[in-house]
């Protein structure tokens, strides 16, 4: 009798499992198990945008600092004692 009950339960669970697997919930679970997603979550996208913005601002600041360094070197050369000459070779 127990064997018949187990066979009956298994037979009834097969269509239920097929319905769950074919449902949107089953498909989302399958995608998650495969590891592929449609894209990063919105929080990650926002963070990526912020990082890209900060990186571009850092590049702009580096260019500005390099320009200021060149201007400072030029000013230092102008302010050097004009009587002092650099050795020529």
Legacy VTK file of the C-alpha trace (Angstrom):
# vtk DataFile Version 3.0
C-alpha trace
ASCII
DATASET POLYDATA
POINTS 89 float
0.000 0.000 0.000
2.873 2.381 0.817
4.490 1.709 -2.499
1.285 2.658 -4.305
1.050 5.894 -2.305
4.633 6.824 -3.131
4.097 6.109 -6.833
0.917 8.208 -6.785
2.672 11.158 -5.090
5.574 11.018 -7.541
3.147 10.798 -10.477
1.277 13.884 -9.228
4.479 15.851 -8.577
5.733 15.439 -12.148
3.094 17.773 -13.716
3.472 20.238 -10.819
7.245 20.340 -11.369
6.743 20.810 -15.119
4.385 23.739 -14.516
6.834 25.376 -12.089
9.802 24.920 -14.406
7.918 26.428 -17.353
6.644 29.403 -15.340
8.405 32.802 -15.224
9.511 31.942 -11.705
11.129 28.739 -12.949
12.868 30.580 -15.777
14.257 33.220 -13.425
15.568 30.519 -11.096
17.187 28.781 -14.075
18.856 32.039 -15.215
20.144 32.646 -11.717
21.524 29.105 -11.527
23.275 29.565 -14.890
24.792 32.784 -13.650
23.652 34.957 -16.523
21.558 37.992 -15.842
20.058 40.653 -18.033
22.392 43.275 -16.617
23.766 44.643 -13.400
21.323 45.929 -10.804
20.500 49.657 -10.902
22.699 50.370 -7.867
25.722 48.895 -9.625
24.981 50.867 -12.812
24.740 54.093 -10.796
28.014 53.303 -9.053
29.707 52.579 -12.402
28.492 55.917 -13.763
29.811 57.736 -10.696
33.197 56.004 -10.950
33.488 56.918 -14.643
32.630 60.543 -13.818
35.222 60.639 -11.035
37.863 59.098 -13.299
37.256 61.722 -15.985
37.457 64.503 -13.378
40.738 63.078 -12.073
42.151 63.069 -15.610
41.129 66.721 -16.019
42.775 67.601 -12.698
45.974 65.786 -13.696
46.103 67.784 -16.925
45.580 71.031 -14.991
48.326 70.176 -12.505
50.715 69.320 -15.334
49.969 72.676 -16.979
50.516 74.539 -13.721
53.792 72.712 -13.181
55.011 73.820 -16.602
53.956 77.419 -15.887
55.750 77.339 -12.520
58.959 76.066 -14.106
58.723 78.802 -16.728
58.234 81.462 -14.062
61.143 80.096 -12.037
63.404 80.303 -15.087
62.306 83.907 -15.681
62.941 84.872 -12.078
66.391 83.320 -11.924
69.304 85.690 -11.710
69.900 86.842 -15.302
73.639 87.275 -14.579
73.938 83.596 -13.763
74.406 81.727 -16.966
73.938 78.065 -17.538
77.042 76.172 -18.582
77.040 75.491 -22.268
78.614 72.477 -23.771
LINES 1 90
89 0 1 2 3 4 5 6 7 8 9 10 11 12 13 14 15 16 17 18 19 20 21 22 23 24 25 26 27 28 29 30 31 32 33 34 35 36 37 38 39 40 41 42 43 44 45 46 47 48 49 50 51 52 53 54 55 56 57 58 59 60 61 62 63 64 65 66 67 68 69 70 71 72 73 74 75 76 77 78 79 80 81 82 83 84 85 86 87 88
